[in-house]
Amino acid sequence: MQPFRQGDKVEIYRKSDDENWEQYMEEYIGFHGFVTDPDTVINDPEALVRVTLDGTGGTHRFPQDCLRRLEEI
């Protein structure tokens, strides 16, 4: 899997297995957004990725295993 890059369009497509997943995040499953702050310095697959969600005006940090690029669907 390629690292996420700023501007990538993504979907929160499933609940994460990561310990950083919080229950409130479940309400965002199925939402689309774009990556605003990837971890590009160390490219750590465990790092959280900041995503701005379409239609909510909200930005949240999500574990990477719950995200997929919309181009991959």
C-alpha positions, -999 to 999 in steps of 0.1 A, spaced: 0 0 0 13 34 -10 15 61 17 -12 86 18 -4 120 3 -19 154 10 -50 159 -12 -57 121 -16 -95 116 -17 -104 88 8 -133 70 23 -136 59 59 -147 24 49 -145 3 80 -139 2 117 -101 2 125 -83 -25 145 -59 2 157 -59 11 194 -63 47 185 -98 40 170 -125 57 192 -161 47 193 -173 82 180 -154 75 148 -180 48 138 -204 75 128 -180 85 100 -178 51 84 -189 56 48 -179 93 47 -156 107 21 -129 133 25 -94 143 17 -61 139 34 -49 172 49 -19 161 70 -3 127 61 28 115 79 52 120 51 83 126 71 87 92 86 61 73 65 50 53 95 21 30 86 10 32 123 7 70 123 -27 86 123 -37 106 92 -56 139 94 -87 138 71 -111 166 64 -146 151 58 -168 163 30 -200 181 41 -191 182 78 -164 209 79 -147 187 104 -111 174 104 -102 142 123 -72 120 128 -79 84 116 -58 52 117 -47 43 82 -63 8 82 -98 23 80 -90 45 50 -89 37 13 -82 60 -16 -113 65 -37 -93 58 -69 -88 23 -56 -125 14 -54 
